Amino acid sequence: MNNHKKEKGDVMVEKGKLVKISYDGYVNEKLFDTTNEELAKKEGIYNPRMIYGPVTIVVGEEMLLPGLDEALLEMEVGEERELVLPPEKAFGKRDPSKVRVVPIKEFQKFNIRPVVGMPVNIDGNVGKVVSINSGRVLVDFNHEFAGKEVKYRLKLEEVVEEPEEIVKELVKMYIPSINTDDLKIKMTKKTVTINLPEVCSFMNNIQTIKMAIANEVIKRLGVDKVSFVETFEKKKEDN
């Protein structure tokens, strides 16, 4: 691990910078989250719907746990740290007020039979059934790791600074499944044109996603206009 003290002249990551990071997260020495596909498989938490590999985030914009965000502001590219985060720098302290009784009739409205341990979503709040007794269901809406110390291995892989790479990584932030090699970007001093793969046209909320990408590109690159092009190609006929 590279945990040396910073000397005068070392380059720090600034708040608002676009960076790529890798990480492994542990609770009670058990892996619960990672960007490493092989490690996920080895530890039995592999999710085939997950996209593994370094992730792009904006430093200091609460896209990470507070303790990770703070650490990145002190790190250099290529540096790796092992961090032990107290609850207030991780998933927060347990809040007794988030453990609530929900009438069983609320579940019956949706033909759901509650079971202890079942994850539930009530009015947009995600919780877990703790107990069931006489028509009353006790649900804990605290994060499952609230009140717990967590350990992370965090590596700052790269600071994204080239304009075209910034555009590609911003697209990937909002469309994680996209292969950036499939993106075609044209840039001038005042305009950016993004050619999206055909499959993006059928995504849910694609217009909202494009608006969010455009706003980020304009903010970061200072351009006046962002355009999206969707190309549809003739399908090859089967012989």
RAZITA-V230643 format. One record per backbone hydrogen bond with DSSP energy under -0.5 kcal/mol. NH is the residue of the N-H (numbers start at 1). CO is the residue of the C=O. If there is no record, write none. Layout:
BEGIN
NH&CO ; NH&CO
END
This chain:
BEGIN
2&80 ; 3&1 ; 10&7 ; 12&10 ; 13&72 ; 13&75 ; 16&59 ; 17&14 ; 19&17 ; 19&57 ; 20&158 ; 21&55 ; 22&155 ; 24&153 ; 25&33 ; 26&151 ; 27&30 ; 30&27 ; 31&29 ; 32&25 ; 33&25 ; 35&23 ; 37&35 ; 40&36 ; 41&37 ; 42&38 ; 43&39 ; 44&41 ; 45&40 ; 46&40 ; 50&47 ; 52&50 ; 53&35 ; 55&21 ; 57&19 ; 59&17 ; 59&57 ; 61&58 ; 67&89 ; 68&65 ; 69&65 ; 70&66 ; 71&67 ; 72&68 ; 73&69 ; 74&71 ; 75&72 ; 78&156 ; 79&76 ; 81&154 ; 83&81 ; 83&152 ; 85&83 ; 85&150 ; 89&86 ; 90&86 ; 90&87 ; 92&87 ; 96&94 ; 98&95 ; 99&96 ; 100&98 ; 100&139 ; 102&100 ; 102&137 ; 104&135 ; 106&103 ; 107&103 ; 107&104 ; 108&104 ; 109&105 ; 110&107 ; 111&108 ; 112&107 ; 114&112 ; 117&129 ; 118&115 ; 120&127 ; 122&125 ; 123&121 ; 125&122 ; 126&124 ; 127&120 ; 128&140 ; 129&118 ; 130&138 ; 131&138 ; 133&136 ; 136&133 ; 137&102 ; 138&131 ; 138&136 ; 139&100 ; 139&137 ; 140&128 ; 141&98 ; 141&139 ; 146&143 ; 147&92 ; 148&145 ; 150&85 ; 151&26 ; 152&83 ; 153&24 ; 154&81 ; 154&152 ; 155&22 ; 156&79 ; 157&20 ; 157&155 ; 158&20 ; 160&18 ; 160&158 ; 161&159 ; 166&162 ; 167&163 ; 168&164 ; 169&165 ; 170&166 ; 171&167 ; 172&168 ; 173&169 ; 174&170 ; 175&171 ; 178&175 ; 180&178 ; 182&179 ; 183&180 ; 184&195 ; 185&183 ; 186&193 ; 188&191 ; 192&225 ; 193&186 ; 194&227 ; 195&184 ; 195&193 ; 196&194 ; 196&229 ; 200&197 ; 201&198 ; 202&199 ; 203&200 ; 206&203 ; 209&205 ; 210&206 ; 211&207 ; 212&208 ; 213&209 ; 214&210 ; 215&211 ; 216&212 ; 217&213 ; 218&214 ; 219&215 ; 220&216 ; 221&217 ; 222&218 ; 224&190 ; 225&190 ; 227&192 ; 229&194 ; 231&196 ; 231&229 ; 233&231
END
